[in-house]
């Protein structure tokens, strides 16, 4: 029997989806790809395959999960299987450099960014930002890992040459223009089936760790989801959100064969939008969704069910 195969490395982030699949009566199987084998001479099972591999897998001791998953996805695609968020999606998930280049291709502004490998080159790149604040971040991250704000190159030098410097898992540090917003929040636009679902306002007053997963509310000090700031929730879904940039976002997703994503942007004081992240392993915050009765995982489960039914129908009609 055909089913939905959910490819991932973190059950805490996937359980919300599998519960929805069960609610809808959708047959599924999880492939936890932190390790394993793939026989290239074998043929994959029938069904549809949804990739939820995360760029932050290394923080859960799954260092090579994305690399292994990329090979599995290539194997599936070589056999003509229906893959949601396939090889191209994963390539973008683990590289902000590639994300920015792709966004720029479609006329979407991104913060001025330099990629550097090696501490000396990080400091040299920061020299271009003298007189203005800048941030550093990891090229392959997730959850806002490695994001640091600096106002001087000397401040960066103390960090880079000190004991708290955090080496990126791929060795690539990004030095990026700090977009000063008039208010401390960013906006995250969620897409399912390549189409806009909703936008969420995320309070950044307590830091840059922006993972909206409900699992992060317990025991993850680097992901302060669910904390209240001045009686305001950290995550709020924006009613009636309708920006022209959504059309460009949907175009980027379509051209890169990405069906599920969360795209984040920030506005400067002049109202200009700067996009800085495409998250193809997007999570949702239940508390924010419950207030407006819009549920990302439910929409995703419905999309997977519909795709599986269409695939099954086309196969039986052949």
Buried (B, 14 or more C-beta within 10 A) or exposed (E): EBBBBBBBBBEBBBBBBBEBBEEEEBEBEBBBBBEEEBEEEEEBBBBBBBBBBBBBBBBEEBBEBBEBBBEBBBBBBEEEBBBBBBBBBBBBBBBBBBBBEBBEEEEBBBBBBBBBEEBEBBBBBBEEBEEEBBBBBBBBBBBBBBBBEBEBBEBBBEBBEEEEBBEBBBEBBBBBBBBEBEEEBBBBBBBBBBBBBBBBBBBBEEEBBBBBBBBBBEEBEBBBBBEEEEEEBBBBBBEEBEBEBBEBBBBBBEEBBBBBBBBBBBBBEEEEBBBBBBBBBBBBBBBBBEEEEBBBBBBBBBBBBEBBEEBBEEEEEE
